[in-house]
């Protein structure tokens, strides 16, 4: 009787010492702690202060050491710093309230009316509420009349009250023209025209809707009814030739089925026999 050898076991017959069959394949791979070299499995030389890489292809330095050539050199952590777990950078970072300078950690000089804040790309401090950074110092925010203070990192420190608009560092009252209503946005004039009116400079002019027209969705313009097209400032009725109808746009026409457009009319299509 003939017995078949499993695929993975058949590959194991040709495996060198310190190797084992690959899972779900017919070849082999080296045991943990060994690496393939010219068809053989040789032991991985792990230097002092290192351990085998979980990927089985090499080694990595222990925490507190950094690869340098074929060895693991001690990371020189300066005073007021701590080790990091990343494989890039210096391997250390400065503690809170300290900044890296010339491979050392120097204390952050916090100005008056500020507090220390960890920020990799900033000065290492932030101004107190009600103060703003000006040339490395924290100066009190001057809130103009008709404004209130805001405490956001990237703002001027205040916003105008409702009904007022910022102008040259002050809050001026918004003048709402007739047929308009106030809006409270940081841009624009501070008002918008009512539906049926359009903005013209500092006023709101009524939209003159012609016969057979209607206000557009935005309310500041008009469109012609279906079956009419805009001509100058009016809506002219479409002149439909025989065997034609108004198309999907509503402002033009197309020929009925079986007819084709030719000049200003519809002619019967010729059938090929």
Beta strands, then each sheet from edge to edge (+ up, - down):
strand 1: 19-21
strand 2: 28-30
strand 3: 34-37
strand 4: 40-43
strand 5: 50-52
strand 6: 59-61
strand 7: 65-68
strand 8: 71-74
strand 9: 81-83
strand 10: 92-94
strand 11: 98-101
strand 12: 104-107
strand 13: 114-116
strand 14: 125-127
strand 15: 131-134
strand 16: 137-140
strand 17: 147-149
strand 18: 158-160
strand 19: 164-167
strand 20: 170-173
strand 21: 180-182
strand 22: 191-193
strand 23: 197-200
strand 24: 203-206
strand 25: 213-215
strand 26: 222-224
strand 27: 228-231
strand 28: 234-237
strand 29: 244-246
strand 30: 253-255
strand 31: 259-262
strand 32: 265-268
sheet 1: 1+ 2-
sheet 2: 3+ 4-
sheet 3: 5+ 6-
sheet 4: 7+ 8-
sheet 5: 9+ 10-
sheet 6: 11+ 12-
sheet 7: 13+ 14-
sheet 8: 15+ 16-
sheet 9: 17+ 18-
sheet 10: 19+ 20-
sheet 11: 21+ 22-
sheet 12: 23+ 24-
sheet 13: 25+ 26-
sheet 14: 27+ 28-
sheet 15: 29+ 30-
sheet 16: 31+ 32-
end
